[in-house]
Structures are given as structure tokens and as C-alpha cells.
Amino acid sequence: MEVAARLFLLVAVAAALAGRSDAGWCVCRTDMGDVALQKTLDYACGAGADCKPILQNGACYNPDNVKAHCSYAVNSFYQRNNQNAQACIFSGTSVVVSSDPSGNGCTYPATPSAAATRTGVDSPPATGPSSANDSSGTGALPVAGVAARLVILASCSLMALYLSA
């Protein structure tokens, strides 16, 4: 019975780690061009991010540039999807960070509850904006999230074998 309890606990911890990130915010990469970031911004706002604060006269409108607005939108999407790592892929135009990007009177939500988490979201889009006609090099889907999950799954399997022996 003790082995079954340990195995259950191990699987529960692995499942929790597989869907969440250790960091708190999703932001747009600063080395990406405005065209790619505008696609990401449009996608995030259309897919459920709270983009009201980046509208004119909103608390996060300034600075008025694509990079800042993109970061706010992808973070809102990421938070509303419970900090699921897959909700910060956006075809490689964004990255999860541990330092708070808030500033200039704009506060980025740091938790799903602060971002008014959406209900009924089964899984966030894995690839973000469409890149079918994009030659900017941002269309490659990073596999880091998949690789991390496979490592966790393999570790759990090995641990289960060890515990059952």
C-alpha cells in the first residue's frame, strides 16, 4: 500500500510540473520584428487575452509600441490559461520570464486569478499565430515543452519501476 501511495504522489507532482511554468510572466521577445509581434498581439487578443488595458487611454497603453502591447497581451493569455507553458509559445515570439515586466504605471497580472482566469479552456493553442506565409523565421514550433514533458514522464516511469521492485 505504501508503494501505491508514493506512486500516486509522484504522478500527481509530475502532472503539476508538466503543465505549469516555474516563472511568472510571458513576454514577447525583444529580438523579434514588429511584423511578427503584431501577429502575436492580434492572435492573443483574439484568443481570449484581456487587451483592454493596452487600448488608447488604458493603463498599459504607454509605451505605445508593438513590443510593449504584445507582451501585455501574451502575458494576459498565459495567465488566463493558468500559466500553462503551452500558452506562451506563440510560434517562438514569446518567452516565460521570472522578473516582473510591470512598469510605467502598468501592472502585469502575475497569477491566473489576477488575470480573471477563463473557464472552459481545455488547452491553449500550441502554435499561436499562423505563420504559413511568414518568412521571418518565427514559424518553427519550439519543442522544449514537449521534451520537458517526456523527461518528466520517463523519470516517473523509472521511479515507478524502482518503487515497485
C-alpha positions as CSV (number, residue, x, y, z in Angstrom):
1,M,0.0,0.0,0.0
2,E,2.9,2.4,0.8
3,V,4.3,1.9,-2.7
4,A,0.9,2.8,-4.3
5,A,0.7,6.0,-2.2
6,R,4.2,7.0,-3.2
7,L,3.5,6.3,-6.9
8,F,0.3,8.3,-6.7
9,L,2.1,11.2,-5.2
10,L,4.9,11.1,-7.7
11,V,2.4,11.0,-10.6
12,A,0.5,14.0,-9.1
13,V,3.7,16.0,-8.8
14,A,4.8,15.2,-12.3
15,A,1.4,16.2,-13.7
16,A,1.5,19.5,-11.9
17,L,5.0,20.2,-13.1
18,A,4.2,19.3,-16.7
19,G,1.5,21.9,-17.2
20,R,3.0,24.8,-15.3
21,S,6.0,27.0,-15.5
22,D,8.4,28.0,-12.7
23,A,8.3,31.6,-13.8
24,G,5.6,34.1,-13.5
25,W,5.2,36.1,-16.7
26,C,5.1,35.6,-20.5
27,V,6.5,38.4,-22.6
28,C,7.3,39.0,-26.3
29,R,10.9,38.5,-27.3
30,T,12.7,41.8,-27.8
31,D,14.8,40.4,-30.7
32,M,11.7,39.8,-32.9
33,G,10.5,42.2,-35.6
34,D,7.3,44.3,-35.3
35,V,5.5,42.3,-38.0
36,A,5.9,39.0,-36.2
37,L,5.0,40.6,-32.8
38,Q,1.9,42.3,-34.3
39,K,0.7,38.9,-35.5
40,T,1.2,37.5,-32.0
41,L,-0.5,40.5,-30.4
42,D,-3.5,40.1,-32.7
43,Y,-3.7,36.4,-32.1
44,A,-3.5,36.7,-28.3
45,C,-6.2,39.4,-28.2
46,G,-8.4,37.4,-30.5
47,A,-7.9,34.2,-28.5
48,G,-9.0,35.5,-25.1
49,A,-6.4,37.8,-23.6
50,D,-7.7,40.9,-21.8
51,C,-6.4,43.6,-24.1
52,K,-8.5,46.5,-22.7
53,P,-5.5,47.9,-20.7
54,I,-3.5,48.3,-23.9
55,L,-6.2,50.3,-25.8
56,Q,-5.8,54.0,-26.0
57,N,-6.4,55.6,-22.6
58,G,-5.8,52.2,-21.0
59,A,-3.5,51.8,-18.0
60,C,-0.9,49.9,-20.2
61,Y,-1.3,51.9,-23.4
62,N,2.1,53.6,-22.8
63,P,4.6,53.0,-24.1
64,D,2.6,52.9,-27.3
65,N,4.6,50.3,-29.3
66,V,4.1,46.8,-30.6
67,K,6.6,45.2,-28.3
68,A,5.0,46.5,-25.1
69,H,1.4,45.8,-26.2
70,C,2.4,42.3,-27.4
71,S,4.0,41.5,-24.0
72,Y,0.9,42.6,-22.1
73,A,-1.4,40.6,-24.4
74,V,0.6,37.3,-24.3
75,N,1.0,37.6,-20.5
76,S,-2.7,38.0,-20.1
77,F,-3.3,35.0,-22.3
78,Y,-0.7,33.0,-20.4
79,Q,-2.2,33.9,-17.0
80,R,-5.8,33.3,-18.1
81,N,-4.6,29.8,-19.1
82,N,-3.3,29.0,-15.7
83,Q,0.4,29.6,-16.6
84,N,0.4,26.6,-18.9
85,A,3.7,26.6,-20.6
86,Q,2.0,25.9,-23.9
87,A,0.1,29.2,-23.6
88,C,3.4,31.1,-24.1
89,I,4.7,29.5,-27.2
90,F,3.2,31.8,-29.9
91,S,5.5,30.4,-32.7
92,G,8.6,31.3,-30.8
93,T,7.8,35.0,-30.4
94,S,7.4,35.0,-26.7
95,V,9.2,33.6,-23.6
96,V,8.4,32.9,-20.0
97,V,10.4,35.1,-17.5
98,S,10.7,35.3,-13.8
99,S,11.2,39.1,-13.5
100,D,8.1,41.3,-13.3
101,P,7.8,43.3,-16.6
102,S,5.4,45.8,-15.0
103,G,6.3,49.5,-15.1
104,N,5.3,53.0,-16.2
105,G,2.0,52.6,-14.2
106,C,1.2,49.3,-15.9
107,T,0.8,46.2,-13.8
108,Y,1.1,42.8,-15.5
109,P,-1.0,40.1,-13.8
110,A,1.3,37.7,-12.1
111,T,-1.2,35.0,-11.3
112,P,-4.1,33.3,-13.0
113,S,-6.6,34.8,-10.5
114,A,-5.3,38.3,-11.1
115,A,-5.9,37.9,-14.8
116,A,-9.5,36.6,-14.3
117,T,-8.8,33.1,-15.4
118,R,-11.1,31.9,-18.2
119,T,-13.2,28.9,-17.6
120,G,-13.7,26.1,-20.0
121,V,-10.3,26.4,-21.7
122,D,-9.3,22.8,-22.4
123,S,-5.9,23.6,-23.8
124,P,-4.4,26.7,-25.2
125,P,-3.3,26.9,-28.8
126,A,0.1,25.2,-29.2
127,T,1.4,27.3,-32.1
128,G,0.0,30.8,-31.6
129,P,-0.4,32.9,-34.7
130,S,-0.4,31.3,-38.1
131,S,2.9,31.5,-39.8
132,A,2.0,29.9,-43.1
133,N,3.0,32.9,-45.2
134,D,5.6,34.3,-42.8
135,S,9.2,34.2,-43.9
136,S,10.6,35.8,-40.7
137,G,11.8,32.6,-39.3
138,T,9.3,32.5,-36.4
139,G,7.3,29.6,-37.7
140,A,9.3,26.8,-36.0
141,L,7.5,25.4,-33.0
142,P,9.9,25.1,-30.1
143,V,10.0,21.5,-28.7
144,A,11.3,22.4,-25.3
145,G,7.9,22.0,-23.7
146,V,7.4,18.6,-25.3
147,A,10.9,17.5,-24.4
148,A,10.4,18.5,-20.7
149,R,7.2,16.6,-20.5
150,L,8.9,13.5,-22.0
151,V,11.7,13.7,-19.5
152,I,9.2,14.0,-16.6
153,L,7.3,11.1,-17.9
154,A,10.4,8.9,-18.3
155,S,11.6,9.9,-14.8
156,C,8.2,8.9,-13.4
157,S,8.2,5.6,-15.2
158,L,11.7,4.8,-13.9
159,M,10.7,5.8,-10.4
160,A,7.6,3.7,-10.6
161,L,9.7,0.7,-11.6
162,Y,12.1,1.3,-8.8
163,L,9.4,1.7,-6.2
164,S,7.6,-1.5,-7.4
165,A,10.7,-3.6,-7.1
